[in-house]
Amino acid sequence: MTTTHRAPSEDGAPRVPGSEAGPRPLPRSVHAWYGTGAVALGVFNTVPGLLLLIYLTDTLAVSPALAGAVIFLPKLIDLLVSPYIGIWSDRTRSSWGPRRPWMLAGALTLPLLFAAVFAGPPLQGAGAAAYVAALFVLAALASSMFVVPYTAMPGEITSDYHERSTFNTWRTAFAGLALLLGGALAPVIQNVPEDPVTGYRLMGLFMGAVLVLSMLGTVVGTRRAPRPAFRPRSEGLLAQLRVAFAHRHFRVLFPANLLMAVASGTMVAGVPYVTANIMGEPAYTSILMVCVLVPLMAAAPLWKWLSLRVDKKRAAACSAAVFALGGLGLLLIPLWGVPGAVFSSVLVGVGLSGTMMLPASMLADCMAAEDGSGRRQGGVLSGVWTSGEAMAQAVGTGLLSLSLALSGYVESGAGEVVQQSGTALRGMLIGSTLLPAAVMVCCLVPLMFYRLRDPGAGPRK
């Protein structure tokens, strides 16, 4: 099967190549196997986002400020390296196509490195922070070898505007499964042994196994996908980045997605702190994550349906608003307790579903518009996108760690019990709920200027 790539056209409103001639859809198995890769992405983002900060502060006795730096540093390095991975992937020539060899390399290395992050030597304080930082850097680079080419695929293997939404609907559904594994099951596994250190090691091994199955499944399952021929760009990184940010649709979509990722990263990192210190029961972490993740999976088809009715940009704005409402509801946990926390978490999950699915589909549209030149640059765009997204999630975790540090949160070692001050509790709650809601609202500003839409739709009145 071959896929036709058409140059973008405009008649009063920018259009995406793809649906004018109604290309033949790809087999559903390709959609599904592509989607399984999101399990790996979701687990690698969710487990560190949810548990790594509290693992450092409450098990390894690392100060909140240093713990935030440990999580931020790998993302900074990844930000610098991922665009190069995109360029190298664009220039790769193999019988497997340009993307799958890189994905295989990531699949063989990330699971081991991920497990090693939570299986360090018996260190505490600065020594433990140095070990975790080193392993997390390597894990982040291994993740990029998979994620960057993976993200580039939908914009290359189909020219249909709405089929790219189908790919990302599958991706969001599997991402929901990943978040269920990483957000609900991982804390349960970690709490099985009485010794928290042993619990984190057990959890890391289990999630490493999930990673390898998911990633290898995607590499093998997408072998039937088309491998369109492109001429890779010969320019260096800086020249290609200039081209990427000269893409007027990408340069407004990119900051909108960054703000969405900052918001979700801040909120996810705050969940275990809120359940343990505000609600008084760490076991509520898994319950609230289930309340987020089941609606997240269920809502993905609804957001696709809405995007067909009102376009992807407006649907994405609606999803951001729903997320923000849920965040404001969580701020009121001290007033309305567990029932209100459950209801607000459902809203967060419904909103998060759209903020995950729709920007990814819009990115694929941007890539397809670029492909009208016949020159491959999807790897560069996806490299910038994924590294920026990872950095934004780390910034979200960093914002929470900053809130903890400024409000006087006291770190502790394994088995220690620390009574936090009222100021620390207020800073923790605001940093975990109101702050991410406010950041999510900010994404609406750049989103207003996004203009790329379905070529089958007439000019918008």
C-alpha positions, 0 to 999 in steps of 0.5 A: 500500500502506498500513501499519497502526499499532497501539497497544502492548499489554501482558499481563505483558510489553511487546509491540510492535505488528506481527505479530498480524494478519500484515501483507502483507510489502513487496516485496523490492526495497524491503528491498534498496534500503533496505539499500544506504543502509548502504553510505554509513553504513558507508563514512563511519563506517569510513574516518574511524574506521580512517584519519583518526586515523593520517592526522592523526598520521602524515601531517599531524604532528598530535599524538595529543591534538589529533587526537583532539579533531579527530575528537571535535568534529564528533561533538559538534556533530552530537550537538546538531544531529541531533535538530533534523534529526529534528524537521524531518524529522518535520514535513516534508510533501512528495509524497516523504514526510517522509524522502526529501527530507532523504536526497536533500539528504545524498546531494548534499552528503556525497560532496563534503565527504568527499572534501575532508576528505582533499584539503586544502592543504599544511598540517601540525600545527595548521593541518592539524588546523583544516582537517580539523576544519572539513570533517569538521564539515560532512561530519558534518552532511551525513551526519546529513541522510541517516542520521537519516531513513534510520534512522526508515524501518523503524519507519514503513513496516512494522508487522511485528515480524520484517519490521523484522529483515528490513530490518536484516538487509539493512542489516547485509549492505550495511554489511558490504560498506561495511566491506569497501570502507572497511576493506579496499579504502580502505587498499589505494587509499591505499597505491597512490601512493608519496606518502601525501598523494596516496594519501589524496586518491585514496582520498577521491575513490573513496569519495566516488563510492561514497557518492553511488551508495549514497545516491542508490540508496536515495533512488530505490529506496525510492520504492515504500515506504509513506508512512504518515500521522502527526501530527507532534508540536508540542512543542519539542526539549527536550519531545520529548527528555523524551518520548523518554527517558520511553520505558522501552525506548528509554532502556535500549536507547540506552546499550547501543547507545552502549557497543557503538559505543564498543567498535567505534570503539576497535577499528577505529581501532586496527587500522592502529596494531597492524598497522604497529607490533605485527605489523610490516606495514601491509598486514595492515590490509586482511587483518584487515579482510577477516577481520572483514567477511566473517564480519560479512556471513555472520553477519547471517542467523544472528543473525536466526535466533537472534533468532527463537528466543531473542528479539532481546535475548538474541541481542544479548547473545550477539553482544556476548560473541562480540565481546569474546572476539575482542578478548581474542584480539587482545590475544595477537597477540604470542604467537600471531601472524598465525594467532591474529590471523586467528581472533580477527578472525573472532570480532570480525566475527561478534559485530560483525554482531549488535551492528550488526543487532539494536539497529537492529531493536530501535530500529525496534520502539521507534519502532513502539511510539511510533507507536501514538499516531498521532503521528510522533516517529521522526525525534526517536528516530532523531536521538538514536540516530544522533547518540549513535552517532556520538558514541560512535564518536568517543569510541572513537577518542578513547579510543584517542588518549588511550591513545596520548598517555598511553603516549608515542606519537610523531606523524610527518609523511609519509615520516618513520619513528619508533621507538616505545617499548615503553610506547607499543606496550603502550598501543597494543595494550591500547587497541586490544584489551582496552579495546574488549572491556571496554567491549563487556561493559559493554553487557550491563548496560543490555541486561538491562533491555530488555523489548520483544519479539514480540507473537506470543510468549507470556509468558516463563517 
